[in-house]
Amino acid sequence: MTAQPTIVVTGTDTGIGKTVFAAGLTALLDGVYWKPVQSGIKEETDSEIVTRLAGLAPERMLPEAWRLKEPLSPHRAAELDGVEIDTDALALPATARPLVVEGAGGLMVPVNRRTLYIDVFARWAAPVVLCARTGLGTINHTLLSIEALRARSVPLLGVAFIGDEMADTQRTIAEMGNVRVLGRLPRLDPLTPETLAEAMRTSFNAADFLEAQFLQAKP
């Protein structure tokens, strides 16, 4: 089987549209989606949102390794459920299609009391797409996230902006962060599988993400 790229989708913060982007990317690449840890299962989960927006068949949605009741940081949600997430057991699955993996919130979100999400990403050594909003404050958040990834030698595929176009902000991040801008996903109203697919085709180039297989570190 030909090696397929793994792409980790993370964000500079929570609630910026990372899950919608992950859904669009999974559909764009005809890929498989995995959310390793899901906090908050009383409402629609990220996996369910991606399934709906990407129109995925059941076999293209991998089950979460951990499903936690409360919509909190994974470390705290796990504690309230009386468990501790074993980060060493979180291993990237092998798939016959490109694999899109979505983290939770930002890079410094604790998975347990000793390990941050960025530590897991560093162990995986898979290329990361950093989702960043375009609004006020994003320059600081995005440049800090880029610096943190590079400090841990995590391969950074590029930044995907989400929101209204802010040309100078996007240029500033690209230049000062010395990072590739993969594209910008606008806010969609209505947000449907059709509008998302069209926006992804218009705003992003699938080939840019498929290059991830050449960035991924070899064991």
Steps between C-alpha positions, in 0.01 A plus 500: 500500500636842404575717803225753557561840661391573854404860572444629851256790520547724801409857586622812672198495729167328555185590307674637191350261243763226511243218486328651196839531330584140591172387345572694184854366480390140548253538214751685281756222540245217486648403833433344839435701817608429858439695820716322760337660807147639511394706799128567524275232353157630604473717188616442143862385514777611267495159332127533438542853365774386262296198388207728420695779329740273309237241410720216623415133482527322838831332412662842444428612856735339751364465856641723769752344736342691789143632538456726803173635632575862586590770241825592676872469441570126452706470817221638717217324318687172548546567872128563541435169324742328739760412236835622373584516130799282414680717247756228421213288367391771256656373179426612146297234318603374156241577234453438130401865447649829621443531874379827654551512878341777705634613833309693766516877538855631481844343524542543875177323597583235765415141411586394855684668787840430342447522124383773264354443155816646346702229675287235332541673163878508549504125566289433194729718282217540249456827308271754664259749346453793735152653479491869591214746505546830319365728773673725749758322715580229251851628418613443858326163537617370165863606530518349850355174368747491211789559740380222731473251213848579373649483848386136512600425138141430398468518119279796409327464166357851516228727635135483398313821576133494596277806479470824305799608295746717693774542242756680715451266796543195279807650333654592835464144630638353179805729498583520869423133557681394184212265433302393196139615482297208369184703446208662676163344577233772521212483745218324318131585529339263449755239606414185307700213349458668162612850601793358697617281213483792258688732736775243552540442126516875441730592788739207533712274281479132591854443372638728773367263764598181323860620526472411866623148432839644404524704821406224738797375699603144443536271804 
